[in-house]
Amino acid sequence: MTSLPYADVDNHLRALAGRAEGFGRMAIGGLHGALYSVTSLADDGPGSLREGCRRKEPLWIVFDVSGTIELKTFLSVSSYKTIDGRGQRIKFTGKGLRLKECEHIIICNLEFEGGRGHDVDGIQIKPNSRHIWIDRCSLRDYDDGLIDITRQSTDVTVSRCYFAQHDKTMLIGADPTHVGDRCIRVTIHHCFFDGTRQRQPRLRFGRVHLYNNFTRNWAIYAVCASVEAQIYSECNLYEAGEKKKVFEYYTEKAVDAEEAKSGSIKSVGDVFLNGALPSLQPVMAEHCVFHPSEHYANWTVEAPSDSLKEVLQVCAGWQALPRPNEIIQTSNT
């Protein structure tokens, strides 16, 4: 069976910390904080997730209950937090999580479905947030995006997540006026984009490394590179439905530039199925795209095989996992 990266992180509770691959590899979440147990599915109040997320100290947040948390407003997450859904089944609806001016966040094994309202994303990362890891989450059916990473937020990894029933799936980089988004760096790997219409992802300005993802049955395009974007697409599976175009290039003018530009995509080892058609670069050449080794030494990548496709359909998104044990370090005196 195909082996997945960081397969040993469920051996004990805090083994997740610092184990992301790619740009979010520094994220430690609440590694050095106390354990906080969510005992209430209420939107706020004693024992609620919101109560834990607003605290300023590091916390490793776990759940003692399963069920749906209906968020009346965005749930803001402060720095050095792990929201760890292993051991329970927690679904967010109504609104989503907001990571605003924070760092070192891990979000693991949660579901997001049915977010409603203007600019309501499942997970909204903006502005100026960094060292973020989103792992093994299932996201679907929000009024705006499922994950948005904009306004100078950077060093993010999205791994082994499941995306479905959605239009504008993942936006990275806000718009051509936000030139500060040139700093954005995101890794997306071992994710399953299951019939989402577009933006798997759409990138402006920044750098994105895609590897070992399975994207199928999109309705407009699979991946889009807009103004100055650099996308390194490595060993992914792109399986077309009715629409065959895999890569799209939108030309836009950065507010501080004299000429409009599109982005660029370098495809290495990708597999294109059912007539999927990668399109030619309209402006920039492939040699303008970064190489991941410029930023990190190691990542777990394998050939995009049928076995990988089968594993991703089972192992991406929320998993029925037991909560790992907390190992308490003791010293001999």
N, C-alpha and C positions, 0 to 999 in steps of 0.2 A: 504494500500500500504506500502511496505517496506520503512522504514525511512532511509535516508542516513545521514552520519555524517556531521557536520558543515553546516546544511541546512539553517542556518540563515545568512551566510556570505555575501549574496547578498542584504542585507537590506541597507547597505551603503558601499561606495567604499572601505574604508580601513579596514573594518571588517575582511578581510582575514588575516591580520597580526597576527601572533602568534596563529593561529587557526588550524594548521596542527596537525594531530594525529601522534604519534610514534616518531621516531628518529629525524624528521625534525621539531618538534613542536616549537622550539625556533625561527624559521625563521620569521623575521618581514619585510623583503624586504625594501621598501622605505617609511615605515610608517612615519618617521619624516622629510621627504623631501618634496620638492615642487612637484606640479603636472606638468608633462611634456606631452604635446600632440603631437603625431606623426601625421603630416599633409601631409607627402610625402611617397610614396611607393618606392622611390629610394633607392638604396643600401647604399648611403651615401649622406651627404650634409645637408643643412638647413632643419629642420623639420623631418629628418629621424630617424628611430629607432637607427641606429648605432651612430648617433650624441648624442643621449640621453644616450646610454649604456656606452660610453667612458667617460662621465663626472664622476668626482670623488665624487661629493656630493650625498647624498641620493636623490632618485627620485621615485615618483610613476608614471609610464609611462602608458598612455592610448592612444587609437587610435581614430582619427577623420575621418579616411578613412577605407574602406574595400578593400581587394584585395590581390594580390600575391607580396611578396617581394623576388626577385631573388638575393640571396646572392652570390657574386663573391668570397668571402673568408669567413672563419669562422667569426661570429659576436661575439666578446668578450664582456662579461658583467662584469662590475666592481661591487664592493661590494655595498650593501644596495640599491638594485634596485628591484622594482616590475614591471614586464612586464605583463600588465593586458589587455587581449583581449576581455573582456566582452563588449558587445555593438556593436562589429564589427566582421567581419570574415576575419582573417588574416592568410594567408598560407605562409610558408617559403619553398623555393626550392633552388636547386643548392648546397648550403652548409647548415650548421646548427649553433646552438649557442655553444659557448665555455665558460665554467665557469672555469677560471684558477686563482688559488690563490685568491679566493674571498670568501665572506661570506654574509649571510643574503640576499638570492635571492628567490623571488617568481615568478614563471612562470605559468600563468593561461590562459586557454581558447584560445589556439592557435593550428594551424595545421602545420604539417611538412610532406612534401611529395616530393620525387624525388631528394634526395641528391646524388651527384655524385663526385667520386674521391677516391683516396686511403685514408683510415683512416677517411672518412667523416661520422660522426654520426649526428643524429638529434639534440641531446643534449649531449655534451661531458663535463663531470665534472672531471677535472684533471688539475694539481695536487693541493693538499693541500687546497681544498675548503670545506666549511662546512656550516651548517644551510641553507639547500636548500629545497624548496618545489615546486614540479611540479604537477600541479592540472588541471584536466579536459582538457588535450591536446590529440589530435589525431595525431598518428605518423605511417608512412608507407613508404616503398620503398626507403631505403637509401642503399648506397653501402657497408657500414660497419654496425654499430649498430644503433638502434633507440635511446637508452639511454645507455651511458657508464659511470660508476662511478669507477674510478681507482686512483692509486697513492696517497694514504693517504687522499682521500676525504671522508668525513663522515658526519653523522647526516643529512640524506636525507630522505624525504618522497615523494613517488610517489603515487598519489591517483586519482581515478576516471578517468584514462586515457584509451584510446582505441588504440590497436596495431593491425595492419593487414598488409598483403602483404609483408612479410619480412622473412628473414632467421634467422640471429643471433641477436635476439631481444634486449636483455639486458645483458651486461657483467658487473659484479661487481667484482673488483679485477683483476689486470692486467695480471700477469703471475707469475710462481713460484719464480722468482728472486726478485719480489717486496714484500719482507716480511714486509715492513712498512704498507702494506694493512691489516695487522691484526687489525688495528684500525677501519676499515670500519664498519659502522652501518647504515642499510637502512630498512625502512618500506615501503611495497607495499600493498595497500589495495583498494578494490572496483574498480579494473581494469578489463578490458575485453581484453583478448588475443585471437584474432579471427583468427585462422588458421595460426598463426606464427609458423615457423618450429621448433625452439628450443630456449633455453635461456630465459625462462620465470620465473626467470632469471637463469644464470649460475654464481655461486659465488665461489671465492677463498678467503680463509683466514678469512673473516669478519663474521658478524652476520646479518641475514636478517629475518625479521618478515613478513610473508605473511598472510593476512586474508581477507576473503570475496571477493576473486577474482574469476572470471570465465575464465577458460582456456579450449579451445576446439580445436579439430582437428589439433593437432601438428603433425609433420612429423618425428621427431627423438625422442624427449622426451619433457616433460613439464618443469621440474625443475632439475637443476644439481648442486650437491655439489662437488667441487673439493678440492684441498689440504687444510685441516684444517677448511673448511667452516662449519658454524653452521646455519641451516635454521629451523625456527619454522613455520610450515605450519598449519594454524588454520582456520577451517570452510570455506575452499575453495571448489569450484566446478571444478572438472576435468572431462571433457567429451571427451572420445577418439573418433577418427575417425578410419582410417586404422591402425595406430600405437597405441598400447595399453600401452606401458611402460610410467609411469608418472614420476618416480624419477630415475635419473641417478647419478652414483658415479664414478668420474674419479680420479684415483690415480696418484699423482704427488709428486715430491720431492722438498720441499722448499730449497732454496739455502743454508740456514744455518742449515738444519736438516740432521740427519744421515740416516733416513729411509723415504721412500715415504709413503704418507698418502692420503686417500680420505677425503671427508667431511662427514657430518652427517645431516640427516633430521629427525625431529620429526613431525609426522602427528597427529593432534588432531582435531577431529570433521570434517575432510574433507569428501566430498562425491565423489565417483568414479562412473562415468556413462558410459554406452555403452561399458562395458568390460574393462574399464581403470584399470590398474594393478599397484599398488604401489609395488616397489621391496624392498627386504630386505637390511639392512645395511651390506656392505661387511666387514668393518673393525671396525669403531667406533660404540659405542652403543648410543641409543637415549638419555640416561641420560647425555651424553656429550654435549647436546644442551642447550643453555641458555633458560631462560624463560623471556618473555617481561617485566614482573613485576619487574625484576631486574633493569630496566632502566626507565620505566614510569608507572604511577599508573592507567591510564584509557585509554581505546580505545573502539570504537564502533564496536562490533562484534555481529552477530546474526547467527542463524542456516542457513546453506546453502540450502535454499529452492528453489522451482520452482519460487516463487515470486521474490526472490533475483536475480535469473538468468534473469528474464524478465526485472527487473529494470536496471540491469547493461547493458543490451543490448541497452537501451534507454538513460541512464544517464551517461555513460562513454564516455569520449572524448569531443570534442568541442560542445558547446551548444549555441543555438540561444537565448542568454540572453540580456536584456537591460543593459546598463551600469548603475550601481547603482549611486545614488546621492552622491556627496561629501558633508559631513557634516562639516561645519566650526565651530570650538569651539570659542565661544565668552565669555568674562567675563564682569560682571557688575562692573562699577566703580562709 
